[in-house]
Amino acid sequence: MNRVPVIAVTGYLGAGKTALLNHLLRTPGARLGVIVNDFGELNVDAALVEGLVDEVASISGGCLCCLPDSGGLDEALERLSHPHLRLDAILIEASGAADPLALARVIRFSGAEHVRPGGLIEVIDAVQHFRTVDVHPTPPARHRAATLVVIGKSDLLPEGDRDRVLARIERRVRARNPDVHLVVAKNGRVDPDLLFDVLAEGEVQDRLPFAEGLRDMDPDHGEHHHEHAAAVSRELAGPLSPSALLDLLQSPPPGVYRMKGRVRVRGPRGDRGYLANLVGGSIHISPLPQPPCFGELVAVGMSLDVAQVGAHLDEVLRAPADRPDVAGLRRLFRYVRLSR
């Protein structure tokens, strides 16, 4: 019912993928699985992995996105997404040679039963980007696959050039992917709330034995050093119009990167429940065993205009939903089929 989001982290060699991964692994209370190409090649802190990750899969013998369909990635996803593990997310750290477009397709069409796409993060080294990745007259095609672009190492740029270089990177990325979300991150640190669901502070109960101790050994423990994501939510006491819901998911308010919700929809044979997820431009909808008595819609993003996002959610709540919306149900069922 609740499939595990698979989040891929891509980027050129040395761009800062491992720094981002290690930051996410320190998320208090999170239960994460990790897939890497090869522990011998990637700088994953073994003690950190043992302490903070429930399950780790190392896939050797080639780039993840070049493995045959029956190869190790599907097997690893199947194992890590098994319901008894109750993982919050699966993180894939791809090698620097991985093609993000191919990797996104492999995840999208994975044969693993209990996963869904959770976004593709492209990490960019602000200092080396125009010497290593963006070296041709046309912007790199790899930018098309990203749902989120994290620009790191901007603090290493000369202060007088920083704004100009960041603006140039954004122009080049958006030339390939106009609607992608961009974050300028310090030391590869992005608020985990932007990427997957975590417990609120004060509710954290470490689920793994060494997690608290390893965070205590972290000199930056207790200091977030990242811009915080914002969330806007609405409780749903009744059914929603499927047309209004899908209009919202297909054209979310500015700044919304992720949206989730349990919703009740009226059909010709009674109400049915659905679990809806949006990441970047990817929509995933799956049926619930029972329609929820009280559902919710939650929108998450960076630098949200909370009032504007709340007004969009209120529009969905106000849309007439007392009768079956045949056209909206067709659209909804199409996404359910695609999500399978």
HUCORJO-V974302 format. One record per pair of residues at least 4 apart in sequence whose C-alpha atoms are under 8 Angstrom apart, sorted by the first residue. I is the first residue (numbers start at 1). J is the second residue. D is the distance in whole Angstrom. If there is no record, write none. Layout:
i	j	d
I	J	D
I	J	D
This chain:
i	j	d
1	114	8
1	286	7
1	287	7
1	288	6
2	114	8
2	275	8
3	81	8
3	114	5
3	115	5
3	116	6
4	81	6
4	87	7
4	88	6
4	89	6
4	90	7
4	114	6
4	115	5
4	116	6
5	88	7
5	89	5
5	90	6
5	115	6
5	116	5
5	117	6
5	118	4
5	196	8
6	89	6
6	90	5
6	91	6
6	92	7
6	107	8
6	115	7
6	116	6
6	117	5
6	118	5
6	119	7
7	89	7
7	90	6
7	91	5
7	92	6
7	117	7
7	118	5
7	119	5
7	120	6
7	121	7
8	91	6
8	92	5
8	93	6
8	94	7
8	104	8
8	118	8
8	119	7
8	120	5
8	121	6
9	17	6
9	21	8
9	91	7
9	92	6
9	93	5
9	94	6
9	120	6
9	121	5
9	122	6
9	123	7
10	17	7
10	93	7
10	94	5
10	95	7
10	96	7
10	98	7
10	100	6
10	120	7
10	121	6
10	122	5
10	123	6
11	15	6
11	16	8
11	17	7
11	94	8
11	95	8
11	96	6
11	122	5
11	123	5
11	124	6
12	95	8
12	96	4
12	97	7
12	123	8
12	124	7
12	132	8
12	133	7
13	95	7
13	96	4
13	97	8
14	96	8
14	125	8
15	123	6
15	124	6
15	125	5
15	152	8
16	20	6
16	123	6
16	124	8
16	125	7
16	152	7
16	187	8
16	188	6
17	21	6
17	93	7
17	123	6
17	188	8
18	22	6
18	42	8
18	43	7
18	44	7
18	93	8
19	23	6
19	187	7
19	188	6
19	189	8
20	24	6
20	187	8
20	188	5
20	189	6
20	190	7
21	25	6
21	91	8
21	93	8
22	26	7
22	44	8
22	45	8
22	48	8
23	27	7
23	188	8
23	189	6
23	190	8
24	189	8
24	190	8
24	192	6
25	30	8
25	32	7
25	48	8
25	49	8
25	52	6
25	53	7
26	52	7
26	211	7
26	215	7
27	192	7
27	198	8
28	198	8
28	199	8
28	204	6
28	205	8
28	206	7
28	211	8
28	212	8
29	198	7
29	199	6
29	204	5
29	205	6
29	206	5
29	207	6
30	88	6
30	198	6
30	199	7
30	206	8
30	207	8
31	52	8
31	53	7
31	54	6
31	86	7
31	87	5
31	88	5
31	89	7
31	207	7
32	52	8
32	53	5
32	54	6
32	55	7
32	87	6
32	88	6
32	89	5
32	90	6
32	91	7
33	53	6
33	54	6
33	55	5
33	56	6
33	80	6
33	87	7
33	89	6
33	90	5
33	91	6
34	53	7
34	55	7
34	56	5
34	57	6
34	90	6
34	91	5
34	92	6
34	93	8
35	56	6
35	57	5
35	58	6
35	59	7
35	76	7
35	90	7
35	91	6
35	92	5
35	93	6
36	42	8
36	56	8
36	57	7
36	58	5
36	59	6
36	92	6
36	93	5
36	94	6
36	95	8
37	41	8
37	42	8
37	58	6
37	59	5
37	60	6
37	62	8
37	63	7
37	64	6
37	93	7
37	94	6
37	95	6
38	42	6
38	58	5
38	59	6
38	60	5
39	43	7
39	44	7
39	58	7
42	95	8
44	48	8
44	49	7
45	49	6
46	50	6
47	51	6
48	52	6
48	53	8
48	214	7
49	53	5
49	56	8
50	54	8
50	210	8
51	208	7
51	209	7
51	210	5
51	211	5
51	214	7
52	208	6
52	210	7
52	211	5
53	208	8
54	85	8
54	87	8
54	208	7
55	80	7
56	80	8
57	76	6
59	64	7
59	72	6
59	73	7
62	66	7
62	67	7
63	67	7
63	94	8
63	95	7
63	97	7
63	98	6
64	73	7
64	94	7
64	95	8
64	98	7
64	103	7
65	98	6
65	99	7
65	100	8
65	102	6
65	103	5
65	106	7
66	102	8
67	71	6
67	72	7
67	73	7
69	74	7
69	106	8
70	74	7
70	75	8
71	75	7
72	76	6
73	77	6
74	78	6
74	110	6
74	111	6
74	112	6
75	79	6
75	112	8
76	80	6
77	81	6
77	112	6
77	115	7
78	82	6
78	112	5
78	113	7
78	114	7
78	115	8
80	85	7
80	87	8
80	90	7
81	85	7
81	86	8
81	87	7
81	90	8
81	112	8
81	114	6
81	115	6
82	86	7
82	114	7
83	87	8
83	114	8
88	196	7
88	197	7
88	198	8
89	196	7
94	98	6
98	103	7
99	103	6
99	142	7
100	104	6
100	120	8
100	142	6
100	145	6
100	146	8
101	105	6
101	142	6
101	144	7
101	145	5
102	106	6
103	107	6
104	108	6
104	120	7
104	145	7
105	109	6
106	110	6
107	116	8
107	117	6
108	116	7
108	117	6
116	284	7
116	339	8
117	279	8
117	282	8
118	195	8
118	279	6
119	146	7
119	147	6
119	148	7
119	195	8
119	279	6
119	280	7
119	282	8
120	145	7
120	146	5
120	147	5
120	148	6
121	146	6
121	147	6
121	148	5
121	149	6
121	150	7
122	143	8
122	146	6
122	148	6
122	149	5
122	150	6
123	149	6
123	150	5
123	151	6
123	152	7
124	129	6
124	149	7
124	150	6
124	151	5
124	152	6
125	129	5
125	151	6
125	152	5
125	153	6
125	154	8
126	151	6
126	152	6
126	153	6
126	154	5
126	157	7
126	165	7
126	166	7
126	169	8
127	153	7
127	154	7
127	156	7
127	157	6
128	132	6
128	133	8
129	133	5
129	134	6
130	134	5
130	135	6
131	135	6
133	140	7
134	139	6
134	140	6
136	140	8
139	143	8
139	172	6
139	173	7
139	175	7
139	176	7
140	173	8
140	176	8
141	176	7
142	146	8
143	173	6
143	176	6
143	177	6
144	176	6
144	177	5
146	177	8
146	180	7
147	180	5
147	181	6
147	279	7
147	280	5
147	281	7
148	180	6
148	181	5
148	182	6
148	183	8
148	280	7
149	180	7
149	181	6
149	182	5
149	183	6
150	182	6
150	183	5
150	184	6
150	185	6
150	188	7
151	182	7
151	183	6
151	184	5
151	185	6
151	188	8
152	184	6
152	185	5
152	186	6
152	187	6
152	188	6
153	157	7
153	185	8
153	186	7
153	187	7
153	188	8
154	162	7
154	166	8
154	184	8
154	185	8
154	186	8
155	159	8
155	162	8
155	186	7
157	161	7
157	162	6
158	162	6
159	163	8
161	165	6
162	166	6
163	167	6
164	168	6
165	169	6
166	170	6
167	171	6
168	172	6
169	173	6
170	174	6
170	182	8
171	175	6
172	176	7
173	177	6
173	178	8
174	178	4
174	179	7
174	180	7
180	280	7
181	255	8
181	257	7
181	280	8
183	190	8
185	189	5
185	190	6
185	226	7
186	225	7
186	226	7
189	225	7
189	226	6
190	194	8
190	226	6
190	227	7
191	195	8
191	226	6
191	227	7
191	228	6
191	229	6
192	196	6
192	197	8
192	198	7
193	197	6
193	198	6
193	229	6
193	300	8
194	229	6
194	257	7
194	258	7
194	300	6
194	301	6
194	302	8
195	258	8
199	203	6
199	204	6
200	204	7
206	211	6
206	212	7
207	211	8
210	214	6
211	215	6
212	216	6
213	217	6
214	218	6
215	221	6
216	221	6
217	221	8
220	224	8
227	302	8
228	302	7
229	300	7
229	301	5
229	302	5
229	303	7
230	300	6
230	301	6
230	302	6
230	303	7
230	304	6
231	298	7
231	299	5
231	300	4
231	301	7
231	304	8
231	306	8
232	298	6
232	299	5
232	300	7
232	306	7
232	309	7
232	310	6
233	296	7
233	297	6
233	298	4
233	299	6
233	310	8
234	296	6
234	297	5
234	298	7
234	310	8
234	313	7
234	314	8
235	294	7
235	295	6
235	296	4
235	297	7
236	263	7
236	294	6
236	295	5
236	296	5
236	297	7
236	317	8
237	293	7
237	294	5
237	295	7
238	264	7
238	293	8
238	294	7
238	295	8
239	263	7
239	264	5
239	265	5
239	266	6
239	271	8
239	321	6
239	322	7
240	244	8
240	245	7
240	263	7
240	264	6
240	265	5
240	266	7
240	316	7
240	317	6
240	319	7
240	320	8
240	321	5
241	245	6
241	265	7
241	266	8
241	316	7
241	319	6
241	320	6
241	321	5
241	325	7
241	328	7
242	246	6
242	265	7
242	325	7
242	328	5
242	329	6
242	331	8
242	332	7
243	247	6
243	325	7
243	327	7
243	328	4
243	329	7
243	331	8
244	248	6
244	315	8
244	316	5
244	319	7
244	328	8
245	249	6
245	316	6
246	250	6
246	328	8
246	331	8
246	332	7
247	251	6
247	252	8
248	252	5
248	253	8
248	312	8
248	313	8
248	316	8
249	259	8
249	278	7
249	283	7
250	281	7
250	283	8
252	256	6
253	308	7
253	309	6
253	312	7
254	304	7
254	309	8
255	301	6
255	302	6
255	303	7
255	304	5
255	305	8
256	299	6
256	300	6
256	301	4
256	302	7
256	304	7
257	278	8
257	279	6
257	280	5
257	299	8
257	300	6
257	301	5
257	302	8
258	277	7
258	278	5
258	279	5
258	280	6
258	299	6
258	300	5
258	301	6
259	276	8
259	277	6
259	278	5
259	279	7
259	297	7
259	298	6
259	299	4
259	300	6
260	275	8
260	276	5
260	277	4
260	278	6
260	297	6
260	298	5
260	299	7
261	275	6
261	276	5
261	277	7
261	295	7
261	296	5
261	297	4
261	298	6
262	273	7
262	274	6
262	275	5
262	276	6
262	292	7
262	295	5
262	296	6
262	297	7
263	273	6
263	274	5
263	275	7
263	276	8
263	291	7
263	292	7
263	295	5
263	296	7
263	297	8
264	271	6
264	272	6
264	273	5
264	274	7
264	291	5
264	292	6
264	295	7
265	271	5
265	272	5
265	273	6
265	274	8
265	321	8
266	270	6
266	271	4
266	272	6
266	321	7
266	322	7
266	323	7
266	324	5
266	325	8
267	271	6
267	272	7
267	323	8
267	324	5
267	325	7
267	329	8
268	324	6
271	291	7
272	287	8
272	288	8
272	290	7
272	291	5
273	287	6
273	288	5
273	289	7
273	290	6
273	291	4
273	292	6
274	285	7
274	286	6
274	287	4
274	288	5
274	291	7
275	285	6
275	286	5
275	287	6
275	288	6
276	283	7
276	284	6
276	285	5
276	286	7
277	283	6
277	284	5
277	285	6
278	282	6
278	283	5
278	284	6
279	283	7
283	335	7
283	339	8
284	335	7
284	336	7
284	338	8
284	339	5
285	332	8
285	335	6
285	336	5
285	339	6
286	336	6
286	339	7
286	340	8
287	336	7
297	313	8
299	309	8
304	309	7
305	309	6
306	310	6
307	311	6
308	312	6
309	313	6
310	314	6
311	315	6
312	316	7
313	317	7
314	318	6
315	319	6
321	325	8
324	329	8
325	329	6
326	330	6
327	331	7
328	332	6
329	333	6
330	334	6
331	335	7
332	336	6
333	337	6
334	338	6
335	339	6
336	340	7
